[in-house]
Amino acid sequence: MRCENKTVLITGASSGIGLACASELAKEGARLILSARRSEKLQALALDLQKTYQSAVHTISCDVRDRKAVQHALMQLPEAFQTVDVLINNAGLALGLDKMHAALSSDWDQMIETNIKGVLHMTEYVLPKMLARGVGHVINIGSTAGHQTYPGGSVYCATKYAVAALTRTLSQEVAGTKLRVTEIAPGMVETEFSLIRFKGDQTRAQKVYENITALTPRDVADAVVYAMTRPPHVNIAQILLYATDQPAAFRPG
Ligand SMILES: NC(=O)c1ccc[n+]([C@@H]2O[C@H](COP(=O)([O-])OP(=O)(O)OC[C@H]3O[C@@H](n4cnc5c(N)ncnc54)[C@H](OP(=O)(O)O)[C@@H]3O)[C@@H](O)[C@H]2O)c1
């Protein structure tokens, strides 16, 4: 129970990496604020975690792109959940794999709004309270696509380079406090990510994971728990996490 008495806010907790973080942190005794747009998925997860681990869970149904909705939801937190010790900015997505000239500008907008502005909307609310207490931990889920580009990934990669830049800048800005800032940057993880990227095309999504053993959401959650449970004087600045079968962000073919 290494996270007992810690309140952790996880965005994108309805699926994949966020859901796995919720389960692993529930096991570790954390009090959880779970956020995503699909409230029925969050409710089902909350019930499961309450039943299995007797976890204290609060759910927030909101779109991270909507600054006002984020602020409203966070202002309504029940008293027991108001002190956020750890913020895990995980909500995000890729849309399409077309070259820059052929990609849809509506897809660019959604990726930029979610992956960059979503992180900013959450952080701008939570960070001042952490600074006032002089302690806290912001963990951003970046990507290997934020460290290496690939054809067809232009805007997705750009958003994840932005997450890496925001993470590094924030860690410089909080220097001198006890706040910690971490980027966890995974390679290929088998989640709903490809199904969303290919807009419901199951066959194309499944092909992504053919003939390789991808990372599991739990592998990424393990890295998150590792970063969270180091002694307070240790800040894990960045973890790059590749599947053994995936030597680089770019997979030819
Ligand atoms: N899977 C990979 O290969 C991989 C690799 C590197 C990095 N990542 C990153 O890992 C993070 C999680 O992705 P995943 O693989 O777990 O994908 P996933 O299974 O599709 O989960 C994405 C989560 O983000 C939430 N989300 C998306 N748009 C949102 C919005 N506008 N407002 C609020 N929540 C939103 C979704 O919830 P709702 O739909 O319910 O809102 C869902 O819970 C993303 O930032 C992704 O870029 C993934």
The ligand as an ORCA input file, in Angstrom:
! r2SCAN-3c Opt
* xyz 0 1
  N      -1.385      3.144    -27.063
  C      -0.214      3.595    -27.485
  O       0.452      2.962    -28.349
  C       0.389      4.841    -26.887
  C       1.757      5.061    -27.034
  C       2.324      6.206    -26.505
  C       1.549      7.111    -25.844
  N       0.201      6.898    -25.706
  C      -0.580      7.914    -24.996
  O      -1.203      7.320    -23.884
  C      -2.370      8.060    -23.544
  C      -3.515      7.086    -23.315
  O      -3.794      6.415    -24.521
  P      -4.275      4.889    -24.578
  O      -3.290      4.146    -25.414
  O      -4.599      4.386    -23.231
  O      -5.576      5.066    -25.500
  P      -7.119      4.784    -25.222
  O      -7.322      3.393    -24.768
  O      -7.815      5.237    -26.469
  O      -7.464      5.792    -24.031
  C      -7.523      7.184    -24.235
  C      -8.217      7.833    -23.056
  O      -8.233      9.256    -23.270
  C      -9.543      9.734    -23.046
  N      -9.808     10.908    -23.859
  C      -9.609     11.064    -25.189
  N     -10.014     12.274    -25.578
  C     -10.486     12.912    -24.460
  C     -11.048     14.181    -24.218
  N     -11.213     15.082    -25.198
  N     -11.427     14.495    -22.952
  C     -11.275     13.606    -21.960
  N     -10.738     12.371    -22.127
  C     -10.363     12.036    -23.367
  C     -10.461      8.558    -23.418
  O     -11.688      8.633    -22.695
  P     -13.110      9.017    -23.283
  O     -13.145      8.575    -24.722
  O     -14.052      8.274    -22.407
  O     -13.175     10.496    -23.122
  C      -9.651      7.374    -22.890
  O      -9.911      7.182    -21.529
  C      -2.592      9.062    -24.679
  O      -2.117     10.326    -24.273
  C      -1.720      8.496    -25.800
  O      -1.287      9.517    -26.676
  C      -0.393      5.776    -26.206
*
